[in-house]
């Protein structure tokens, strides 16, 4: 009976580990998207200033 309980306990613990890794992966994806949008925003600012400089010439 103890072996059966040990096996059942091990099954109960596994989904928690997977959920944790999924959360970490999702969080990394969110952070990457935030960085991407921030870079695009910065590039647009530089692009606008470059177009302004080119218009002066």
N, CA, C and O atoms as a Tripos MOL2 file, in Angstrom:
@<TRIPOS>MOLECULE
protein
  228   227    57     0     0
PROTEIN
NO_CHARGES

@<TRIPOS>ATOM
      1 N           0.8160   -1.1940    0.0000 N.3       1 UNK1
      2 CA          0.0000    0.0000    0.0000 C.3       1 UNK1
      3 C           0.8580    1.2550    0.0000 C.2       1 UNK1
      4 O           0.4880    2.2530   -0.6200 O.2       1 UNK1
      5 N           1.9990    1.2240    0.6860 N.am      2 UNK2
      6 CA          2.8800    2.3720    0.7340 C.3       2 UNK2
      7 C           3.4660    2.6850   -0.6430 C.2       2 UNK2
      8 O           3.6430    3.8470   -1.0090 O.2       2 UNK2
      9 N           3.7610    1.6280   -1.3940 N.am      3 UNK3
     10 CA          4.2940    1.8400   -2.7360 C.3       3 UNK3
     11 C           3.2590    2.5060   -3.6330 C.2       3 UNK3
     12 O           3.5920    3.3850   -4.4270 O.2       3 UNK3
     13 N           2.0140    2.0890   -3.5050 N.am      4 UNK4
     14 CA          0.9360    2.6850   -4.2820 C.3       4 UNK4
     15 C           0.7870    4.1650   -3.9390 C.2       4 UNK4
     16 O           0.6220    4.9960   -4.8310 O.2       4 UNK4
     17 N           0.8440    4.4880   -2.6760 N.am      5 UNK5
     18 CA          0.7170    5.8780   -2.2430 C.3       5 UNK5
     19 C           1.9000    6.7070   -2.7570 C.2       5 UNK5
     20 O           1.7270    7.8610   -3.1490 O.2       5 UNK5
     21 N           3.0910    6.1230   -2.7530 N.am      6 UNK6
     22 CA          4.2650    6.8240   -3.2430 C.3       6 UNK6
     23 C           4.1280    7.1380   -4.7310 C.2       6 UNK6
     24 O           4.4860    8.2320   -5.1690 O.2       6 UNK6
     25 N           3.6110    6.1860   -5.5100 N.am      7 UNK7
     26 CA          3.4060    6.3940   -6.9440 C.3       7 UNK7
     27 C           2.3550    7.4780   -7.1720 C.2       7 UNK7
     28 O           2.5380    8.3550   -8.0170 O.2       7 UNK7
     29 N           1.2710    7.4210   -6.4290 N.am      8 UNK8
     30 CA          0.2210    8.4330   -6.5680 C.3       8 UNK8
     31 C           0.7360    9.8180   -6.1960 C.2       8 UNK8
     32 O           0.3980   10.8050   -6.8510 O.2       8 UNK8
     33 N           1.5450    9.8930   -5.1570 N.am      9 UNK9
     34 CA          2.1250   11.1790   -4.7600 C.3       9 UNK9
     35 C           3.0510   11.7250   -5.8370 C.2       9 UNK9
     36 O           3.0810   12.9330   -6.0700 O.2       9 UNK9
     37 N           3.8000   10.8570   -6.4910 N.am     10 UNK10
     38 CA          4.7170   11.3240   -7.5340 C.3      10 UNK10
     39 C           3.9390   11.8670   -8.7360 C.2      10 UNK10
     40 O           4.3870   12.8170   -9.3770 O.2      10 UNK10
     41 N           2.7940   11.2820   -9.0460 N.am     11 UNK11
     42 CA          1.9760   11.8050  -10.1370 C.3      11 UNK11
     43 C           1.3940   13.1610   -9.7940 C.2      11 UNK11
     44 O           1.2700   14.0240  -10.6630 O.2      11 UNK11
     45 N           1.0420   13.3520   -8.5550 N.am     12 UNK12
     46 CA          0.4730   14.6210   -8.1320 C.3      12 UNK12
     47 C           1.5090   15.7420   -8.1910 C.2      12 UNK12
     48 O           1.1500   16.8920   -8.4450 O.2      12 UNK12
     49 N           2.7490   15.4420   -7.9690 N.am     13 UNK13
     50 CA          3.7970   16.4660   -7.9380 C.3      13 UNK13
     51 C           4.2420   16.8850   -9.3370 C.2      13 UNK13
     52 O           4.6860   18.0210   -9.5040 O.2      13 UNK13
     53 N           4.1480   16.0450  -10.3230 N.am     14 UNK14
     54 CA          4.6520   16.3420  -11.6570 C.3      14 UNK14
     55 C           3.9440   17.5120  -12.3370 C.2      14 UNK14
     56 O           4.6360   18.3660  -12.8910 O.2      14 UNK14
     57 N           2.6340   17.6080  -12.3330 N.am     15 UNK15
     58 CA          1.9850   18.7320  -13.0220 C.3      15 UNK15
     59 C           2.4000   20.0870  -12.4590 C.2      15 UNK15
     60 O           2.4590   21.0630  -13.2060 O.2      15 UNK15
     61 N           2.6840   20.1700  -11.1900 N.am     16 UNK16
     62 CA          3.1070   21.4330  -10.5990 C.3      16 UNK16
     63 C           4.4140   21.8930  -11.2180 C.2      16 UNK16
     64 O           4.5790   23.0820  -11.4880 O.2      16 UNK16
     65 N           5.3370   20.9900  -11.4450 N.am     17 UNK17
     66 CA          6.6210   21.3450  -12.0430 C.3      17 UNK17
     67 C           6.4150   21.8220  -13.4780 C.2      17 UNK17
     68 O           7.0420   22.7920  -13.9060 O.2      17 UNK17
     69 N           5.5560   21.1580  -14.2100 N.am     18 UNK18
     70 CA          5.2840   21.5650  -15.5890 C.3      18 UNK18
     71 C           4.6010   22.9220  -15.6200 C.2      18 UNK18
     72 O           4.9080   23.7490  -16.4780 O.2      18 UNK18
     73 N           3.6910   23.1580  -14.7080 N.am     19 UNK19
     74 CA          2.9950   24.4410  -14.6640 C.3      19 UNK19
     75 C           3.9860   25.5580  -14.3670 C.2      19 UNK19
     76 O           3.8840   26.6520  -14.9220 O.2      19 UNK19
     77 N           4.9290   25.2800  -13.5030 N.am     20 UNK20
     78 CA          5.9330   26.2810  -13.1500 C.3      20 UNK20
     79 C           6.8170   26.6100  -14.3500 C.2      20 UNK20
     80 O           7.1050   27.7790  -14.6090 O.2      20 UNK20
     81 N           7.2440   25.5870  -15.0770 N.am     21 UNK21
     82 CA          8.0910   25.8460  -16.2440 C.3      21 UNK21
     83 C           7.3020   26.5430  -17.3340 C.2      21 UNK21
     84 O           7.8510   27.3790  -18.0520 O.2      21 UNK21
     85 N           6.0180   26.2130  -17.4740 N.am     22 UNK22
     86 CA          5.1830   26.8980  -18.4630 C.3      22 UNK22
     87 C           5.0340   28.3670  -18.1060 C.2      22 UNK22
     88 O           5.0860   29.2280  -18.9840 O.2      22 UNK22
     89 N           4.8510   28.6570  -16.8320 N.am     23 UNK23
     90 CA          4.7310   30.0470  -16.3980 C.3      23 UNK23
     91 C           6.0160   30.8030  -16.6800 C.2      23 UNK23
     92 O           5.9810   31.9440  -17.1430 O.2      23 UNK23
     93 N           7.1440   30.1750  -16.4040 N.am     24 UNK24
     94 CA          8.4370   30.8260  -16.6560 C.3      24 UNK24
     95 C           8.6170   31.0880  -18.1430 C.2      24 UNK24
     96 O           9.0860   32.1550  -18.5400 O.2      24 UNK24
     97 N           8.2460   30.1160  -18.9610 N.am     25 UNK25
     98 CA          8.3820   30.2750  -20.4010 C.3      25 UNK25
     99 C           7.4800   31.3920  -20.9050 C.2      25 UNK25
    100 O           7.8980   32.2100  -21.7250 O.2      25 UNK25
    101 N           6.2470   31.4270  -20.4180 N.am     26 UNK26
    102 CA          5.3180   32.4860  -20.8200 C.3      26 UNK26
    103 C           5.8510   33.8430  -20.3920 C.2      26 UNK26
    104 O           5.7690   34.8090  -21.1510 O.2      26 UNK26
    105 N           6.3980   33.9270  -19.1810 N.am     27 UNK27
    106 CA          6.9320   35.1880  -18.6900 C.3      27 UNK27
    107 C           8.0970   35.6530  -19.5640 C.2      27 UNK27
    108 O           8.2090   36.8400  -19.8700 O.2      27 UNK27
    109 N           8.9680   34.7140  -19.9690 N.am     28 UNK28
    110 CA         10.0730   35.0750  -20.8580 C.3      28 UNK28
    111 C           9.5530   35.5840  -22.1930 C.2      28 UNK28
    112 O          10.0950   36.5400  -22.7480 O.2      28 UNK28
    113 N           8.5080   34.9540  -22.7130 N.am     29 UNK29
    114 CA          7.9180   35.4050  -23.9790 C.3      29 UNK29
    115 C           7.3520   36.8160  -23.8300 C.2      29 UNK29
    116 O           7.5010   37.6480  -24.7250 O.2      29 UNK29
    117 N           6.7060   37.0780  -22.7030 N.am     30 UNK30
    118 CA          6.1620   38.4150  -22.4620 C.3      30 UNK30
    119 C           7.2870   39.4420  -22.3800 C.2      30 UNK30
    120 O           7.1800   40.5310  -22.9430 O.2      30 UNK30
    121 N           8.3520   39.0980  -21.6880 N.am     31 UNK31
    122 CA          9.4930   40.0120  -21.5740 C.3      31 UNK31
    123 C          10.1150   40.2770  -22.9470 C.2      31 UNK31
    124 O          10.4950   41.4100  -23.2400 O.2      31 UNK31
    125 N          10.2230   39.2570  -23.7840 N.am     32 UNK32
    126 CA         10.7700   39.4420  -25.1230 C.3      32 UNK32
    127 C           9.8880   40.3530  -25.9560 C.2      32 UNK32
    128 O          10.3920   41.1960  -26.7000 O.2      32 UNK32
    129 N           8.5820   40.1940  -25.8400 N.am     33 UNK33
    130 CA          7.6710   41.0720  -26.5760 C.3      33 UNK33
    131 C           7.7900   42.5120  -26.0900 C.2      33 UNK33
    132 O           7.7750   43.4440  -26.8950 O.2      33 UNK33
    133 N           7.9080   42.6970  -24.7820 N.am     34 UNK34
    134 CA          8.0770   44.0510  -24.2420 C.3      34 UNK34
    135 C           9.3420   44.6950  -24.7900 C.2      34 UNK34
    136 O           9.3280   45.8570  -25.1950 O.2      34 UNK34
    137 N          10.4390   43.9370  -24.8020 N.am     35 UNK35
    138 CA         11.7020   44.4510  -25.3330 C.3      35 UNK35
    139 C          11.5650   44.7980  -26.8130 C.2      35 UNK35
    140 O          12.0630   45.8290  -27.2630 O.2      35 UNK35
    141 N          10.8960   43.9430  -27.5560 N.am     36 UNK36
    142 CA         10.7100   44.1780  -28.9860 C.3      36 UNK36
    143 C           9.9370   45.4650  -29.2280 C.2      36 UNK36
    144 O          10.3270   46.2820  -30.0620 O.2      36 UNK36
    145 N           8.8350   45.6480  -28.4950 N.am     37 UNK37
    146 CA          8.0400   46.8600  -28.6660 C.3      37 UNK37
    147 C           8.8140   48.1040  -28.2430 C.2      37 UNK37
    148 O           8.6910   49.1580  -28.8670 O.2      37 UNK37
    149 N           9.6210   47.9790  -27.1730 N.am     38 UNK38
    150 CA         10.4220   49.1140  -26.7320 C.3      38 UNK38
    151 C          11.4570   49.4790  -27.8010 C.2      38 UNK38
    152 O          11.6590   50.6610  -28.0800 O.2      38 UNK38
    153 N          12.1020   48.4980  -28.3910 N.am     39 UNK39
    154 CA         13.0790   48.7580  -29.4500 C.3      39 UNK39
    155 C          12.4240   49.3880  -30.6710 C.2      39 UNK39
    156 O          12.9730   50.3150  -31.2680 O.2      39 UNK39
    157 N          11.2570   48.8890  -31.0380 N.am     40 UNK40
    158 CA         10.5430   49.4700  -32.1810 C.3      40 UNK40
    159 C          10.1840   50.9240  -31.9130 C.2      40 UNK40
    160 O          10.2810   51.7710  -32.8010 O.2      40 UNK40
    161 N           9.7710   51.2060  -30.6890 N.am     41 UNK41
    162 CA          9.4230   52.5760  -30.3090 C.3      41 UNK41
    163 C          10.6500   53.4860  -30.4100 C.2      41 UNK41
    164 O          10.5630   54.5960  -30.9350 O.2      41 UNK41
    165 N          11.7930   53.0110  -29.9050 N.am     42 UNK42
    166 CA         13.0310   53.7940  -29.9700 C.3      42 UNK42
    167 C          13.4770   54.0000  -31.4120 C.2      42 UNK42
    168 O          13.9260   55.0870  -31.7770 O.2      42 UNK42
    169 N          13.3540   52.9680  -32.2240 N.am     43 UNK43
    170 CA         13.7420   53.0850  -33.6260 C.3      43 UNK43
    171 C          12.8670   54.0870  -34.3620 C.2      43 UNK43
    172 O          13.3570   54.8410  -35.2030 O.2      43 UNK43
    173 N          11.5710   54.0990  -34.0510 N.am     44 UNK44
    174 CA         10.6740   55.0800  -34.6720 C.3      44 UNK44
    175 C          11.0850   56.5020  -34.3010 C.2      44 UNK44
    176 O          11.0120   57.4060  -35.1340 O.2      44 UNK44
    177 N          11.5120   56.7030  -33.0760 N.am     45 UNK45
    178 CA         11.9450   58.0300  -32.6400 C.3      45 UNK45
    179 C          13.1860   58.4510  -33.4280 C.2      45 UNK45
    180 O          13.2740   59.5920  -33.8810 O.2      45 UNK45
    181 N          14.1410   57.5380  -33.5920 N.am     46 UNK46
    182 CA         15.3400   57.8550  -34.3620 C.3      46 UNK46
    183 C          15.0010   58.0790  -35.8330 C.2      46 UNK46
    184 O          15.5450   58.9780  -36.4750 O.2      46 UNK46
    185 N          14.1130   57.2670  -36.3480 N.am     47 UNK47
    186 CA         13.7320   57.3800  -37.7510 C.3      47 UNK47
    187 C          13.1020   58.7450  -38.0250 C.2      47 UNK47
    188 O          13.3970   59.3820  -39.0360 O.2      47 UNK47
    189 N          12.2400   59.1850  -37.1240 N.am     48 UNK48
    190 CA         11.6120   60.4940  -37.2840 C.3      48 UNK48
    191 C          12.6500   61.6100  -37.2660 C.2      48 UNK48
    192 O          12.5630   62.5520  -38.0530 O.2      48 UNK48
    193 N          13.6290   61.5090  -36.3730 N.am     49 UNK49
    194 CA         14.6430   62.5530  -36.3050 C.3      49 UNK49
    195 C          15.5390   62.5260  -37.5460 C.2      49 UNK49
    196 O          15.9800   63.5760  -38.0120 O.2      49 UNK49
    197 N          15.8060   61.3500  -38.0750 N.am     50 UNK50
    198 CA         16.6230   61.2620  -39.2910 C.3      50 UNK50
    199 C          15.8800   61.8470  -40.4870 C.2      50 UNK50
    200 O          16.4740   62.5350  -41.3170 O.2      50 UNK50
    201 N          14.5840   61.5750  -40.5730 N.am     51 UNK51
    202 CA         13.8070   62.1460  -41.6740 C.3      51 UNK51
    203 C          13.7820   63.6710  -41.5730 C.2      51 UNK51
    204 O          13.8440   64.3580  -42.5920 O.2      51 UNK51
    205 N          13.6940   64.1960  -40.3720 N.am     52 UNK52
    206 CA         13.7010   65.6360  -40.1590 C.3      52 UNK52
    207 C          15.0370   66.2230  -40.6060 C.2      52 UNK52
    208 O          15.0780   67.2770  -41.2410 O.2      52 UNK52
    209 N          16.1310   65.5350  -40.2710 N.am     53 UNK53
    210 CA         17.4580   66.0090  -40.6660 C.3      53 UNK53
    211 C          17.6130   65.9750  -42.1800 C.2      53 UNK53
    212 O          18.1960   66.8920  -42.7600 O.2      53 UNK53
    213 N          17.1020   64.9350  -42.8280 N.am     54 UNK54
    214 CA         17.2090   64.8290  -44.2740 C.3      54 UNK54
    215 C          16.3750   65.9040  -44.9660 C.2      54 UNK54
    216 O          16.7590   66.4040  -46.0240 O.2      54 UNK54
    217 N          15.2460   66.2580  -44.3770 N.am     55 UNK55
    218 CA         14.4130   67.3090  -44.9520 C.3      55 UNK55
    219 C          15.1310   68.6520  -44.9380 C.2      55 UNK55
    220 O          14.9150   69.4780  -45.8250 O.2      55 UNK55
    221 N          15.9740   68.8750  -43.9490 N.am     56 UNK56
    222 CA         16.7090   70.1400  -43.8610 C.3      56 UNK56
    223 C          17.7240   70.2650  -45.0010 C.2      56 UNK56
    224 O          17.9900   71.3670  -45.4810 O.2      56 UNK56
    225 N          18.2850   69.1410  -45.4290 N.am     57 UNK57
    226 CA         19.2810   69.1800  -46.4990 C.3      57 UNK57
    227 C          18.5540   69.2180  -47.7970 C.2      57 UNK57
    228 O          19.1810   69.2550  -48.8560 O.2      57 UNK57
@<TRIPOS>BOND
     1     1     2 1
     2     2     3 1
     3     3     4 2
     4     3     5 am
     5     5     6 1
     6     6     7 1
     7     7     8 2
     8     7     9 am
     9     9    10 1
    10    10    11 1
    11    11    12 2
    12    11    13 am
    13    13    14 1
    14    14    15 1
    15    15    16 2
    16    15    17 am
    17    17    18 1
    18    18    19 1
    19    19    20 2
    20    19    21 am
    21    21    22 1
    22    22    23 1
    23    23    24 2
    24    23    25 am
    25    25    26 1
    26    26    27 1
    27    27    28 2
    28    27    29 am
    29    29    30 1
    30    30    31 1
    31    31    32 2
    32    31    33 am
    33    33    34 1
    34    34    35 1
    35    35    36 2
    36    35    37 am
    37    37    38 1
    38    38    39 1
    39    39    40 2
    40    39    41 am
    41    41    42 1
    42    42    43 1
    43    43    44 2
    44    43    45 am
    45    45    46 1
    46    46    47 1
    47    47    48 2
    48    47    49 am
    49    49    50 1
    50    50    51 1
    51    51    52 2
    52    51    53 am
    53    53    54 1
    54    54    55 1
    55    55    56 2
    56    55    57 am
    57    57    58 1
    58    58    59 1
    59    59    60 2
    60    59    61 am
    61    61    62 1
    62    62    63 1
    63    63    64 2
    64    63    65 am
    65    65    66 1
    66    66    67 1
    67    67    68 2
    68    67    69 am
    69    69    70 1
    70    70    71 1
    71    71    72 2
    72    71    73 am
    73    73    74 1
    74    74    75 1
    75    75    76 2
    76    75    77 am
    77    77    78 1
    78    78    79 1
    79    79    80 2
    80    79    81 am
    81    81    82 1
    82    82    83 1
    83    83    84 2
    84    83    85 am
    85    85    86 1
    86    86    87 1
    87    87    88 2
    88    87    89 am
    89    89    90 1
    90    90    91 1
    91    91    92 2
    92    91    93 am
    93    93    94 1
    94    94    95 1
    95    95    96 2
    96    95    97 am
    97    97    98 1
    98    98    99 1
    99    99   100 2
   100    99   101 am
   101   101   102 1
   102   102   103 1
   103   103   104 2
   104   103   105 am
   105   105   106 1
   106   106   107 1
   107   107   108 2
   108   107   109 am
   109   109   110 1
   110   110   111 1
   111   111   112 2
   112   111   113 am
   113   113   114 1
   114   114   115 1
   115   115   116 2
   116   115   117 am
   117   117   118 1
   118   118   119 1
   119   119   120 2
   120   119   121 am
   121   121   122 1
   122   122   123 1
   123   123   124 2
   124   123   125 am
   125   125   126 1
   126   126   127 1
   127   127   128 2
   128   127   129 am
   129   129   130 1
   130   130   131 1
   131   131   132 2
   132   131   133 am
   133   133   134 1
   134   134   135 1
   135   135   136 2
   136   135   137 am
   137   137   138 1
   138   138   139 1
   139   139   140 2
   140   139   141 am
   141   141   142 1
   142   142   143 1
   143   143   144 2
   144   143   145 am
   145   145   146 1
   146   146   147 1
   147   147   148 2
   148   147   149 am
   149   149   150 1
   150   150   151 1
   151   151   152 2
   152   151   153 am
   153   153   154 1
   154   154   155 1
   155   155   156 2
   156   155   157 am
   157   157   158 1
   158   158   159 1
   159   159   160 2
   160   159   161 am
   161   161   162 1
   162   162   163 1
   163   163   164 2
   164   163   165 am
   165   165   166 1
   166   166   167 1
   167   167   168 2
   168   167   169 am
   169   169   170 1
   170   170   171 1
   171   171   172 2
   172   171   173 am
   173   173   174 1
   174   174   175 1
   175   175   176 2
   176   175   177 am
   177   177   178 1
   178   178   179 1
   179   179   180 2
   180   179   181 am
   181   181   182 1
   182   182   183 1
   183   183   184 2
   184   183   185 am
   185   185   186 1
   186   186   187 1
   187   187   188 2
   188   187   189 am
   189   189   190 1
   190   190   191 1
   191   191   192 2
   192   191   193 am
   193   193   194 1
   194   194   195 1
   195   195   196 2
   196   195   197 am
   197   197   198 1
   198   198   199 1
   199   199   200 2
   200   199   201 am
   201   201   202 1
   202   202   203 1
   203   203   204 2
   204   203   205 am
   205   205   206 1
   206   206   207 1
   207   207   208 2
   208   207   209 am
   209   209   210 1
   210   210   211 1
   211   211   212 2
   212   211   213 am
   213   213   214 1
   214   214   215 1
   215   215   216 2
   216   215   217 am
   217   217   218 1
   218   218   219 1
   219   219   220 2
   220   219   221 am
   221   221   222 1
   222   222   223 1
   223   223   224 2
   224   223   225 am
   225   225   226 1
   226   226   227 1
   227   227   228 2
@<TRIPOS>SUBSTRUCTURE
     1 UNK1         2 RESIDUE 1 A UNK
     2 UNK2         6 RESIDUE 1 A UNK
     3 UNK3        10 RESIDUE 1 A UNK
     4 UNK4        14 RESIDUE 1 A UNK
     5 UNK5        18 RESIDUE 1 A UNK
     6 UNK6        22 RESIDUE 1 A UNK
     7 UNK7        26 RESIDUE 1 A UNK
     8 UNK8        30 RESIDUE 1 A UNK
     9 UNK9        34 RESIDUE 1 A UNK
    10 UNK10       38 RESIDUE 1 A UNK
    11 UNK11       42 RESIDUE 1 A UNK
    12 UNK12       46 RESIDUE 1 A UNK
    13 UNK13       50 RESIDUE 1 A UNK
    14 UNK14       54 RESIDUE 1 A UNK
    15 UNK15       58 RESIDUE 1 A UNK
    16 UNK16       62 RESIDUE 1 A UNK
    17 UNK17       66 RESIDUE 1 A UNK
    18 UNK18       70 RESIDUE 1 A UNK
    19 UNK19       74 RESIDUE 1 A UNK
    20 UNK20       78 RESIDUE 1 A UNK
    21 UNK21       82 RESIDUE 1 A UNK
    22 UNK22       86 RESIDUE 1 A UNK
    23 UNK23       90 RESIDUE 1 A UNK
    24 UNK24       94 RESIDUE 1 A UNK
    25 UNK25       98 RESIDUE 1 A UNK
    26 UNK26      102 RESIDUE 1 A UNK
    27 UNK27      106 RESIDUE 1 A UNK
    28 UNK28      110 RESIDUE 1 A UNK
    29 UNK29      114 RESIDUE 1 A UNK
    30 UNK30      118 RESIDUE 1 A UNK
    31 UNK31      122 RESIDUE 1 A UNK
    32 UNK32      126 RESIDUE 1 A UNK
    33 UNK33      130 RESIDUE 1 A UNK
    34 UNK34      134 RESIDUE 1 A UNK
    35 UNK35      138 RESIDUE 1 A UNK
    36 UNK36      142 RESIDUE 1 A UNK
    37 UNK37      146 RESIDUE 1 A UNK
    38 UNK38      150 RESIDUE 1 A UNK
    39 UNK39      154 RESIDUE 1 A UNK
    40 UNK40      158 RESIDUE 1 A UNK
    41 UNK41      162 RESIDUE 1 A UNK
    42 UNK42      166 RESIDUE 1 A UNK
    43 UNK43      170 RESIDUE 1 A UNK
    44 UNK44      174 RESIDUE 1 A UNK
    45 UNK45      178 RESIDUE 1 A UNK
    46 UNK46      182 RESIDUE 1 A UNK
    47 UNK47      186 RESIDUE 1 A UNK
    48 UNK48      190 RESIDUE 1 A UNK
    49 UNK49      194 RESIDUE 1 A UNK
    50 UNK50      198 RESIDUE 1 A UNK
    51 UNK51      202 RESIDUE 1 A UNK
    52 UNK52      206 RESIDUE 1 A UNK
    53 UNK53      210 RESIDUE 1 A UNK
    54 UNK54      214 RESIDUE 1 A UNK
    55 UNK55      218 RESIDUE 1 A UNK
    56 UNK56      222 RESIDUE 1 A UNK
    57 UNK57      226 RESIDUE 1 A UNK
